[in-house]
Amino acid sequence: DRLYITTSVDPAAAEFQAYDISNVSADILTLTGSVELGETSNGFALGNEYAYVLTNGNSSEIAVVRLSDLTIVATWDIPSDSDPNDIAIDEAAGRAYVVTDNSVDDEFYILNISSPAVASIQIVDQGEISANALSVDYYSGYGYVGTDTAGSELVIITLSDPNTIATCNLTGAAALNELSIKGTSLFVGHAGGGASEFTEYSINPAAPNDCLYITGNVIGGTNLGTDDVTGMHIDTVQGYAFISIASATDELQVIDLATFVASPLDLTGSFCDAVTFLGGFIYAGCRDNTATLQVIEGAKEGAWAQLQLVGDGDVLSGNPSGISVAATDNAIFLGTDINNIGEEF
């Protein structure tokens, strides 16, 4: 029931903010806390107890924020002359993966996050990509990095040896702005103007760095025109991709992963930088002075609607009729007609 957002630097407001969205269906969205970064944030990775917030600070490119009280417990200096563009975390392995723009230093870093509150960064390893690294995710011992280099938009890095890389030429010679891995599916969002700005590929689990397998196994794609993909959230349970694009109109695109047909929504403002989805609501971070955060209930907009059974159970003996039902936060109450085999409440 919490939504976290980061913003560009603002002297009038903190750049990392937390909102209570437990009652968003009643149009209630309450700011519960914030953290002053003093820098613009390029995004963050959210863990169970900490957020790893990227900034453009010269010596504090990562701010580690404890979520329980929204306190910065550490700031880490990436040894690069470029700002970080993306971060992915694997808390089970105690690792974070950070990518930066092209620089005289390396562009890919593996960090130890087993003790997040330590005062100084713990670099496990790093690798040279020789390109602007824009997005990152990981799968089965490999890091997947999106770049702006035509012909090698996707770089696959062996995590045990970050200087061992494979380069993949994906559909559409445009920068790979967004990247997400769900199971063995690789979802990518490109800059505008290519053959497909949003594409789903399949990864070979036996050889995750096999570029020919990836490029030869396109599940589907969507052409979104000439606009850049700026944000992406994949929900394989619901079967949708939620995409924000750099457009003054139709800033939000909801893509059916079964058909790859996009349903556009025109939001307030010039364009949106980020999007996520939770509990039937879409949350978009947009460039608008009065509506930076916009909340969309998809079914009302007619852009997408899907009723899905998420659970069932036979909890009553004797098959009584006349059931009434009420729900609280963590319990459901049932009332029935008289039942000679079991209880009525």
Protein Blocks (a to p, Z undefined) as FASTA:
>chain_A
ZZcddddddfkbcfbdcddfklmmnopacdfbdcdehpacebdcddfkbccdddfbfklm
bccddfklopafbdcdddbfbdcfbdcddfknopacddddddfbdfbdcddfkbmmbmbd
cdfbdcdehiacfbdcdeehiacdddfbehilpccddfklmkbccddddehiaddfbccd
ehjaccddddehiablbdcddddfklmmlmklmmmmcfbdcdebjadcfbdcddfknopa
cdddddfbhkbccddfklopacddddedjbdfbdcdeehiacdddddfklmbacddfkln
omaccdddfbdcdfbghiighiacdddfkbccddddddfkbcfZZ
